[in-house]
């Protein structure tokens, strides 16, 4: 699943957690991540984007100020 993080406008992929894409296009009809899963955004992202060597994955930077959207399932 690809996940768009706003306001940074960055795309993350649950299949490849190390891959980060900068999104330069406007995407319409976004589906909030919590509408696509049965758990909270934090729980879902924690499951797919693990810390390495005690360093948090970049998806968690400014977590409280961010919005997450599901781009594909």
C-alpha positions in Angstrom: 0.0 0.0 0.0 1.2 3.5 -0.8 0.7 6.2 1.8 0.7 9.9 1.2 1.9 12.0 4.1 0.8 15.7 4.1 1.8 18.5 4.4 5.2 17.2 3.4 3.6 15.7 0.3 5.8 12.5 0.6 4.8 9.0 -0.5 5.8 5.9 1.5 5.3 2.3 0.5 4.5 -0.5 3.0 6.0 -3.0 0.6 9.3 -1.1 0.6 9.6 0.9 3.8 12.9 2.4 2.9 11.6 4.0 -0.3 10.5 7.6 -0.1 9.0 9.6 -3.0 8.4 13.3 -3.3 5.0 13.9 -4.8 4.8 16.9 -7.1 1.3 16.4 -8.4 -2.1 17.2 -7.0 -4.0 14.0 -6.0 -7.8 14.3 -5.7 -10.3 12.2 -3.8 -7.8 11.1 -1.1 -8.9 8.4 1.3 -7.8 9.0 4.9 -5.6 6.1 6.1 -7.9 5.4 9.1 -10.8 4.8 6.7 -8.8 2.1 5.0 -7.7 0.1 8.1 -9.3 -1.2 11.3 -6.6 0.4 13.5 -5.3 3.9 14.3 -2.9 5.5 12.0 -0.1 5.2 14.6 -0.7 1.5 15.1 -0.9 0.8 11.4 2.3 2.8 10.6 4.2 1.3 13.5 3.5 -2.2 12.1 4.8 -1.4 8.7 7.5 1.2 9.4 9.8 -0.1 12.1 12.5 1.7 13.8 16.1 0.7 13.0 18.9 1.0 15.5 16.6 3.0 17.8 16.0 5.6 15.1 12.4 6.2 14.2 11.3 5.9 10.6 10.9 9.2 8.8 7.2 8.7 8.4 6.9 9.5 12.2 8.6 12.9 11.9 6.1 15.6 12.9 3.5 12.9 13.3 1.0 15.0 15.2 1.1 17.7 12.5 0.6 15.2 9.6 -2.3 13.7 7.7 -2.0 10.2 6.1 -3.9 9.0 3.1 -4.1 5.7 1.4 -3.2 5.8 -2.3 -3.4 2.1 -3.1 -4.3 -1.2 -1.5 
